[in-house]
């Protein structure tokens, strides 16, 4: 099987992660992060909703990585995003990283909010 590199151009793919960190677009970020096609920002976790709600109409889906294992999203967090019109999918952070990269490579309007694996 031949593997071909995915061309991301100037986009910000997730290149790796480990205990407490993510490597995105060539930079290492400690702690929770938000990643978009064109930028990466620190994220304050489930209480940090305002920036995520503002994504309504700008993205097709927001993946939320819940850490090493899949975990339910806090009810208020999910409701606030859905009421704002932001489609949200929860998954373990490793799965969220892979899913984000696939949609990013397809040119989809995607963002990811990640809690680190410990």
Helices and strands as residue ranges (DSSP letters): E 14-18, E 21-24, E 27-30, E 33-35, E 40-42, G 45-47, H 50-53, E 61-66, H 75-84, E 88-91, H 93-105, E 110-115
